[in-house]
């Protein structure tokens, strides 16, 4: 709505009535411009997220190999998933991989605090912890897969210092393979969380910590009683980001480090989807697994947001 039309709409009636009309006309104009500005983003999201999501849901109700005609099977794919041990174990593995989340959330907070307070050698810590973050996930995975072999760097180092009895083929056993994947994810991603925390801490008034220090407060008290409440929103962001990563961004680590082995023991849910779709050609079944995973992640994200919002009331 143009300014002239707003003026015309408000030019009749008593002064209070004209003011109300002018206000209503201005609000309509602002809403119209809001729609115009948001329209390009809505179109992009609809084309690149909404349409693929609808297609995946439709494929999940079919038996399709990605080439021929899709055959309608209804909810049969979902009923089979409920009894698919490999898929259920893959979901359980995602829960195991999510054990990296509290390590990253709390560990990154402590590291960021040490860097923020400028402990001796703080600049070395800042570079060391962020260094893995500049590598691609593939590079991190290749380094890990080579270093954890029976003839890799870790076992050679153990033999060199007389701890040969600790040497093992770490990726050949399900338990140790999953353990190392969790540690590698923490090592690769903790630098991002540290940077986010540092950005949040930079906005805190340094006078608060100085006053607490003068009153005899220790560093842990200052961190958890002064810093953490001040950057609560930042901590919530770190929690949500790392949770989503543990549930939906494990594919590259699994593919490069273990390729799902030994057997199916290190499968994640998204690796299961990939394998079913592009190794076995069961795109309808893989779509159903993807829909289930998406619903679980969305539900968990919604639950986290509700819990965070509820704790603030």
C-alpha positions, 0 to 999 in steps of 0.5 A, a space after each residue: 500500500 502506497 503512502 498516498 493511499 494511506 493518507 486518502 484512507 485516513 483523510 475522512 472522519 473525526 481526528 480520533 477516527 482518522 488516526 485509527 484508520 491511518 494506523 490500520 492502513 499502515 499496519 496493512 501496508 507493513 504486513 503486505 511488505 512483510 509478505 513480499 520480502 518473505 516470498 522469495 525465501 518461502 519459494 526456495 524452501 518449498 522447492 528445495 525442502 518441501 517438495 522433496 519431503 513430500 516426494 520422500 513420503 510418497 515413495 515411502 508408501 511404495 516398492 521402488 528400485 529408483 528406475 522402474 515404476 513404483 508399486 504401491 504397498 501402503 504402510 508395509 515398509 513401515 511395518 517391516 521397519 519395526 521388525 528390522 533388527 539392522 534398522 533398530 540397531 542403527 537407531 540404538 547406535 545413534 543413541 550411543 553416538 549421541 553420548 558425544 553431546 554432553 562431552 561436547 557441551 560441557 567440555 567445550 564450555 570449560 575449554 572456552 572458559 579457560 581460553 577466555 580467561 587467558 590462562 598461560 598458553 591460551 592461544 595454543 589451546 585455541 589453535 589446537 582445539 579448533 584445528 580439527 574443525 578446519 579439516 573436512 569430515 572425510 579427511 578426519 575419517 581417513 586419518 582415524 581409519 589409518 591411525 586405528 589399524 593394527 599397524 597404525 600410529 596408535 598401536 605402534 606408539 603403544 608398542 614403542 613405550 612397552 604397552 604392547 599388550 594394549 595394542 589391538 585392531 580397534 575397528 575390528 570389534 563393535 564395542 571399540 569401534 563405536 567408542 572410537 567413533 564417539 571420540 573422533 566426533 568429539 575431537 572433530 566438532 568440539 572446536 565449533 562449540 568452543 568458538 560459539 561459547 567464546 562469542 557468547 562470553 565476549 558479551 559478558 561484563 568482565 566486571 561481574 567476574 572481577 567482583 566475584 573474584 574479589 569476594 573470594 569466588 573460585 573459577 568453577 563458581 564463576 563459570 557455573 554461577 556467573 558465566 553459564 547463566 549469562 550465556 544460557 541461550 548459547 549453551 542451548 544452541 550448542 546442545 541442539 546443534 550437537 544433538 542434531 549432528 549426532 542423529 543426522 550427520 554421522 554418515 561420513 564418519 561411518 562410511 569412511 572409518 568403518 563402512 558400517 562394520 564389523 558386520 552391521 555393528 556401527 551402522 547409523 540410521 542415515 547410513 542404513 538409509 544410504 545402503 538400502 537405497 544405493 546398494 540394495 536398490 530399495 528406495 521405497 524402503 529407504 524412504 520409509 526409514 528416512 521418514 521415521 528418522 526425520 520424525 524422531 529428530 523433529 520430535 526430539 528437537 521439539 521436546 528440547 525446545 519445549 523443555 528449554 522454554 518451560 524451564 524459563 517460565 
